[in-house]
Amino acid sequence: MNNRIKKIIIATGGTGGHIFPAYSLAKHFVKKKTNVEIISDKRGLKYLKDCHDLKIIEINSSTIFKKNIFQLLFSSLIIIYSIFKSFIFLLTNRPNLVFGMGGYSSFPVCIAATILRIPFIIYENNLYIGKTNRYLLPFAKKIFVSNKALEGISEKYKKKIIEIGNIIRKEILNYQAKSNFNQYEKGLKILILGGSQAAKIFAEKLPEIFKECHEAKISLKIYQQCLPEQNEFLNSFYKNLNIDFEIFNFSNNILDYFSKINLAITRSGSSMLAELINVRIPFISIPLPSAADNHQLKNAIYYQKNGYSYLIEEKDLSAKLFKLIKKIYEDRSLLNQMIMKQRQYSDKAVYENIDKQINKIINHEEH
């Protein structure tokens, strides 16, 4: 890292898909002895409440995409106030660089950085550029992307694209994945993952499919993430069927489960897909149907096309998931074939790539 970079501000907020990369990036900069502060909205703070090693500032914003005129006016006022608040903060703290991690929470900070002529970089880890990043792109120095297959960028801004890989936890990048699964091992050990929306839907829809598997004599052990209020129902459901299971709520220790399983079922958020492929876990991807610009479906299609995962759309769960689990159960070599494909992919160089590109940007600014 360039030793002339004394301070970096990371603007994030909203969902875990924006927060977790921001936190991983901040920890990397701290290790490089760079002064780092995170700006997040209230939604993002719930993911950062245990992060006592970083200074976190709350600046709330809003989305401009509202359906009626009154909501639009109110949102516009919130955004203007957030830009003003961000302007005062950046003017007082004067960082060398700002990172916008996507999502509307990063918009006010990046606009304030533009006004103050502080260079900023935006990061996009999906395969279709988000609305906020699309609006910020004309003002950004560069857009760091997880994958050059990114869609939705105008031709005139293509020169700003730099492929760095997925920003994920270093514990994931250093995780020692199994070389292969024992295809003669008894049963499937399935981990079910998702944020709050996925946890709710999966707890409602998947147990019936696992019941079908049980009736078809498919041996399963289920590790299922769910909402606390669903614990009792799932415990009762699986106990009554005599299916081996473990229920857990939101956990930062997901690595503990990776060593126990041979298959995962997950939403198609870019951060979770990146973690699974880097630890070489075969998975079934179920995109969130309401995701903006259908970006989760685009992520899932890319991973399936490259042989890294399976894809089932939520509307097809009842018709297709049982058949796919049965197929995998009867031919366990399918898991090892997927692991072989996953081994062709790695994000190990992501932080090295970031440092190299930041040095280039800062050196260019100084000349």
C-alpha positions as CSV (number, residue, x, y, z in Angstrom):
1,M,0.0,0.0,0.0
2,N,1.2,3.5,-0.8
3,N,2.5,5.0,2.4
4,R,1.2,8.4,1.3
5,I,-2.4,7.1,1.9
6,K,-3.1,8.1,5.4
7,K,-6.8,7.8,5.5
8,I,-9.5,5.9,3.6
9,I,-13.3,6.2,4.1
10,I,-15.5,3.2,3.1
11,A,-19.1,4.0,2.4
12,T,-21.5,1.1,2.7
13,G,-24.9,0.1,4.2
14,G,-28.0,-1.9,3.6
15,T,-27.6,-5.7,3.2
16,G,-24.9,-8.1,4.2
17,G,-23.9,-8.3,0.5
18,H,-22.6,-4.7,0.8
19,I,-21.5,-4.8,4.4
20,F,-19.3,-7.9,4.6
21,P,-17.0,-6.9,1.7
22,A,-16.7,-3.4,3.3
23,Y,-15.7,-4.9,6.6
24,S,-13.2,-7.3,5.0
25,L,-11.7,-4.4,3.0
26,A,-11.5,-2.2,6.1
27,K,-9.7,-5.0,8.1
28,H,-7.2,-5.3,5.2
29,F,-6.4,-1.6,5.3
30,V,-6.0,-1.6,9.1
31,K,-3.5,-4.4,8.8
32,K,-1.6,-2.1,6.4
33,K,-1.5,0.6,9.1
34,T,-3.9,2.8,7.1
35,N,-6.5,4.9,9.1
36,V,-9.9,3.6,8.0
37,E,-13.4,4.6,8.9
38,I,-16.7,3.0,7.7
39,I,-19.8,5.1,7.0
40,S,-23.0,3.0,7.1
41,D,-26.7,3.5,7.4
42,K,-28.9,2.1,10.2
43,R,-29.6,-1.1,8.3
44,G,-25.9,-1.9,7.9
45,L,-25.1,-1.2,11.6
46,K,-26.8,-4.4,12.7
47,Y,-24.1,-6.4,10.9
48,L,-21.4,-4.2,12.3
49,K,-22.5,-4.0,16.0
50,D,-19.7,-6.4,17.1
51,C,-17.0,-4.8,15.1
52,H,-15.2,-2.9,17.9
53,D,-11.9,-2.8,16.0
54,L,-13.2,-0.1,13.6
55,K,-14.6,3.4,13.8
56,I,-18.1,3.4,12.3
57,I,-20.2,6.5,11.5
58,E,-23.9,6.5,10.9
59,I,-25.2,8.5,7.9
60,N,-28.6,7.4,6.7
61,S,-29.8,7.8,3.1
62,S,-32.8,6.8,1.0
63,T,-33.5,5.5,-2.5
64,I,-34.9,7.9,-5.1
65,F,-36.9,5.1,-6.7
66,K,-40.3,5.7,-5.0
67,K,-43.7,5.1,-6.5
68,N,-45.6,8.2,-5.4
69,I,-44.7,11.9,-5.5
70,F,-44.8,12.4,-1.7
71,Q,-42.4,9.5,-1.0
72,L,-40.1,10.8,-3.8
73,L,-40.0,14.3,-2.3
74,F,-39.4,13.0,1.2
75,S,-36.6,10.7,-0.1
76,S,-35.0,13.5,-2.1
77,L,-34.9,15.7,1.1
78,I,-33.2,12.8,3.0
79,I,-30.6,12.3,0.2
80,I,-29.8,16.1,0.1
81,Y,-29.4,16.1,3.9
82,S,-27.2,13.0,3.7
83,I,-25.0,14.6,1.1
84,F,-24.6,17.8,3.3
85,K,-23.8,15.6,6.3
86,S,-21.3,13.6,4.3
87,F,-19.7,16.8,2.9
88,I,-19.1,18.2,6.4
89,F,-17.7,14.8,7.5
90,L,-15.3,14.5,4.6
91,L,-14.3,18.2,4.8
92,T,-13.4,17.7,8.5
93,N,-11.7,14.3,8.1
94,R,-10.2,14.8,4.6
95,P,-9.4,11.2,3.5
96,N,-7.0,10.5,0.6
97,L,-9.5,8.1,-0.9
98,V,-13.2,7.0,-0.6
99,F,-14.6,3.6,-1.4
100,G,-18.2,3.2,-2.4
101,M,-19.4,-0.4,-1.9
102,G,-22.6,-0.2,-3.9
103,G,-26.2,0.3,-2.7
104,Y,-27.9,3.7,-2.2
105,S,-26.2,4.2,1.2
106,S,-22.9,4.9,-0.5
107,F,-24.4,7.5,-2.9
108,P,-24.3,10.7,-0.6
109,V,-20.7,10.0,0.5
110,C,-19.4,9.6,-3.1
111,I,-21.2,12.7,-4.3
112,A,-19.7,14.7,-1.4
113,A,-16.3,13.3,-2.3
114,T,-16.9,14.5,-5.9
115,I,-17.7,18.1,-4.7
116,L,-14.6,18.1,-2.6
117,R,-12.4,16.6,-5.3
118,I,-11.5,13.6,-3.2
119,P,-10.9,10.6,-5.6
120,F,-13.4,7.7,-5.1
121,I,-13.6,4.1,-6.3
122,I,-16.8,2.1,-6.6
123,Y,-17.0,-1.7,-6.2
124,E,-19.4,-4.0,-7.9
125,N,-19.5,-7.7,-7.0
126,N,-22.6,-8.6,-8.9
127,L,-22.7,-9.5,-12.6
128,Y,-25.0,-6.6,-13.4
129,I,-24.1,-3.2,-12.2
130,G,-26.4,-1.8,-9.5
131,K,-28.4,1.4,-10.0
132,T,-26.3,3.5,-7.5
133,N,-23.0,2.4,-9.1
134,R,-24.4,3.2,-12.5
135,Y,-25.2,6.8,-11.4
136,L,-21.8,7.2,-9.7
137,L,-19.7,5.8,-12.5
138,P,-19.2,9.0,-14.5
139,F,-17.6,10.6,-11.4
140,A,-15.6,7.6,-10.1
141,K,-11.9,7.2,-10.8
142,K,-12.4,3.5,-11.3
143,I,-14.9,0.7,-10.8
144,F,-13.4,-2.4,-9.2
145,V,-15.4,-5.5,-10.3
146,S,-15.4,-9.0,-9.1
147,N,-15.7,-10.3,-12.7
148,K,-15.1,-8.9,-16.1
149,A,-18.4,-10.6,-17.3
150,L,-20.2,-7.6,-15.6
151,E,-23.1,-6.3,-17.7
152,G,-24.9,-2.9,-17.8
153,I,-21.9,-0.5,-18.2
154,S,-22.0,2.0,-21.1
155,E,-19.2,1.6,-23.6
156,K,-17.7,5.0,-22.8
157,Y,-17.0,3.9,-19.2
158,K,-15.5,0.5,-20.0
159,K,-12.0,2.0,-19.6
160,K,-12.8,2.5,-15.9
161,I,-13.3,-1.2,-15.2
162,I,-10.7,-3.1,-13.3
163,E,-11.2,-6.7,-12.4
164,I,-9.9,-7.5,-8.9
165,G,-12.0,-10.5,-7.8
166,N,-14.4,-10.9,-5.0
167,I,-13.7,-9.1,-1.7
168,I,-14.3,-11.8,0.8
169,R,-12.9,-12.7,4.3
170,K,-9.3,-13.7,4.4
171,E,-10.3,-16.7,6.6
172,I,-12.3,-17.9,3.5
173,L,-9.4,-17.4,1.1
174,N,-7.0,-19.3,3.5
175,Y,-9.5,-22.1,4.2
176,Q,-8.1,-25.5,3.5
177,A,-10.8,-27.1,1.4
178,K,-11.3,-30.9,1.2
179,S,-9.5,-32.3,-1.8
180,N,-12.6,-34.4,-2.7
181,F,-15.8,-35.7,-1.1
182,N,-16.0,-39.4,-0.4
183,Q,-18.6,-40.4,-3.0
184,Y,-19.4,-43.6,-1.0
185,E,-20.0,-41.6,2.2
186,K,-23.5,-42.4,3.6
187,G,-26.0,-39.6,3.0
188,L,-26.0,-36.0,2.0
189,K,-25.1,-33.3,4.5
190,I,-26.8,-30.1,3.4
191,L,-26.3,-26.6,4.6
192,I,-29.1,-24.1,4.0
193,L,-28.0,-20.5,3.9
194,G,-29.6,-17.1,3.3
195,G,-30.2,-13.7,4.7
196,S,-33.4,-12.9,6.6
197,Q,-35.6,-13.2,3.6
198,A,-34.1,-16.4,2.4
199,A,-34.1,-17.9,5.9
200,K,-37.8,-17.3,6.2
201,I,-38.8,-18.7,2.7
202,F,-36.4,-21.7,2.9
203,A,-37.8,-22.6,6.3
204,E,-41.3,-22.5,4.9
205,K,-40.7,-24.4,1.6
206,L,-37.7,-26.7,2.0
207,P,-38.9,-29.0,4.9
208,E,-41.6,-30.5,2.7
209,I,-39.1,-31.3,0.0
210,F,-36.8,-32.9,2.7
211,K,-39.8,-34.9,3.8
212,E,-40.2,-36.2,0.2
213,C,-36.5,-37.1,0.3
214,H,-36.9,-39.0,3.6
215,E,-39.9,-40.9,2.2
216,A,-37.7,-41.9,-0.8
217,K,-35.1,-43.3,1.6
218,I,-32.6,-40.5,0.9
219,S,-30.4,-40.2,3.9
220,L,-29.9,-36.5,4.9
221,K,-28.4,-34.4,7.7
222,I,-29.7,-30.9,7.5
223,Y,-27.9,-27.8,8.9
224,Q,-30.5,-25.0,8.4
225,Q,-30.2,-21.3,9.0
226,C,-33.6,-19.8,10.0
227,L,-35.2,-16.9,11.9
228,P,-35.4,-17.3,15.7
229,E,-39.2,-17.5,15.5
230,Q,-39.0,-20.5,13.2
231,N,-36.8,-22.6,15.5
232,E,-39.7,-24.3,17.2
233,F,-41.5,-25.3,14.0
234,L,-38.3,-26.7,12.3
235,N,-37.2,-28.6,15.4
236,S,-40.6,-30.2,15.7
237,F,-40.8,-31.0,12.0
238,Y,-37.5,-32.7,11.7
239,K,-37.8,-34.6,15.0
240,N,-41.1,-36.0,14.0
241,L,-39.6,-37.3,10.7
242,N,-36.5,-38.6,12.5
243,I,-34.3,-36.5,10.1
244,D,-30.9,-35.7,11.5
245,F,-30.7,-31.9,11.8
246,E,-29.1,-28.8,13.4
247,I,-30.9,-25.4,13.4
248,F,-29.0,-22.1,13.8
249,N,-29.8,-18.4,13.4
250,F,-27.5,-15.8,11.9
251,S,-23.9,-16.8,12.4
252,N,-20.5,-15.3,11.7
253,N,-19.0,-18.7,12.2
254,I,-20.2,-20.2,9.0
255,L,-16.8,-21.8,8.5
256,D,-17.6,-24.2,11.3
257,Y,-20.3,-25.7,9.0
258,F,-18.3,-25.9,5.8
259,S,-16.2,-28.7,7.2
260,K,-19.3,-30.8,8.0
261,I,-21.2,-30.7,4.7
262,N,-21.0,-31.9,1.1
263,L,-23.8,-29.7,-0.4
264,A,-25.2,-26.2,0.2
265,I,-28.5,-24.5,-0.8
266,T,-28.3,-20.8,-0.9
267,R,-29.6,-17.5,-2.4
268,S,-27.5,-16.1,-5.2
269,G,-26.0,-13.0,-3.6
270,S,-22.5,-12.5,-4.9
271,S,-20.7,-12.6,-1.5
272,M,-22.1,-16.0,-0.5
273,L,-21.5,-17.5,-3.9
274,A,-17.9,-16.3,-3.8
275,E,-17.4,-17.8,-0.4
276,L,-18.8,-21.2,-1.4
277,I,-16.7,-21.4,-4.6
278,N,-13.5,-20.5,-2.8
279,V,-14.0,-23.2,-0.2
280,R,-15.0,-25.7,-2.9
281,I,-18.5,-26.5,-1.7
282,P,-20.9,-27.7,-4.3
283,F,-24.2,-25.8,-4.1
284,I,-27.7,-25.2,-5.4
285,S,-28.3,-21.6,-6.1
286,I,-31.9,-20.2,-5.7
287,P,-32.0,-16.5,-6.7
288,L,-34.1,-14.0,-4.8
289,P,-37.0,-13.2,-7.4
290,S,-37.3,-9.6,-6.2
291,A,-33.6,-8.7,-6.4
292,A,-33.0,-5.4,-8.2
293,D,-32.4,-5.8,-12.0
294,N,-32.7,-9.6,-11.4
295,H,-29.0,-9.5,-10.5
296,Q,-29.2,-12.7,-8.4
297,L,-30.5,-14.7,-11.4
298,K,-27.7,-13.3,-13.5
299,N,-25.1,-14.3,-10.8
300,A,-26.7,-17.8,-10.7
301,I,-26.7,-18.3,-14.4
302,Y,-23.0,-17.4,-14.7
303,Y,-22.1,-19.9,-12.0
304,Q,-24.2,-22.7,-13.5
305,K,-22.9,-22.0,-17.0
306,N,-19.3,-22.5,-15.7
307,G,-20.2,-25.7,-13.9
308,Y,-19.6,-24.2,-10.4
309,S,-23.2,-24.8,-9.1
310,Y,-26.7,-25.8,-9.9
311,L,-29.5,-23.3,-10.4
312,I,-33.2,-23.6,-9.5
313,E,-35.6,-20.7,-9.6
314,E,-37.8,-20.3,-6.6
315,K,-41.0,-20.8,-8.6
316,D,-39.6,-24.3,-9.6
317,L,-38.6,-25.5,-6.1
318,S,-41.4,-27.9,-5.6
319,A,-41.1,-29.4,-9.1
320,K,-37.3,-29.6,-9.4
321,L,-35.4,-29.6,-6.0
322,F,-36.4,-33.2,-4.9
323,K,-35.4,-34.6,-8.4
324,L,-32.0,-32.8,-8.2
325,I,-31.2,-34.0,-4.7
326,K,-32.2,-37.6,-5.7
327,K,-29.9,-37.4,-8.7
328,I,-27.0,-36.2,-6.6
329,Y,-27.7,-38.8,-3.9
330,E,-27.6,-41.6,-6.6
331,D,-24.5,-40.3,-8.2
332,R,-22.2,-38.7,-5.7
333,S,-19.5,-38.2,-8.4
334,L,-21.5,-35.2,-9.5
335,L,-20.2,-33.4,-6.4
336,N,-16.6,-34.1,-7.2
337,Q,-17.1,-33.0,-10.8
338,M,-18.3,-29.7,-9.5
339,I,-15.4,-29.3,-7.1
340,M,-13.0,-29.9,-10.1
341,K,-14.7,-27.0,-11.9
342,Q,-14.5,-24.8,-8.8
343,R,-10.8,-25.4,-8.4
344,Q,-10.3,-23.5,-11.7
345,Y,-11.5,-20.3,-9.9
346,S,-9.8,-18.4,-7.0
347,D,-10.0,-14.9,-5.4
348,K,-6.8,-15.3,-3.5
349,A,-5.1,-12.4,-5.3
350,V,-8.0,-9.9,-4.6
351,Y,-6.2,-7.8,-1.8
352,E,-2.9,-7.8,-3.7
353,N,-4.9,-6.5,-6.8
354,I,-6.5,-3.8,-4.7
355,D,-3.2,-2.5,-3.3
356,K,-1.6,-2.4,-6.7
357,Q,-4.5,-0.5,-8.3
358,I,-4.8,2.0,-5.5
359,N,-1.1,2.8,-5.8
360,K,-1.6,3.4,-9.5
361,I,-4.5,5.7,-8.8
362,I,-2.8,7.8,-6.1
363,N,0.4,8.1,-8.2
364,H,-1.6,9.3,-11.1
365,E,-3.4,11.8,-8.9
366,E,-0.1,13.2,-7.7
367,H,1.2,13.7,-11.2
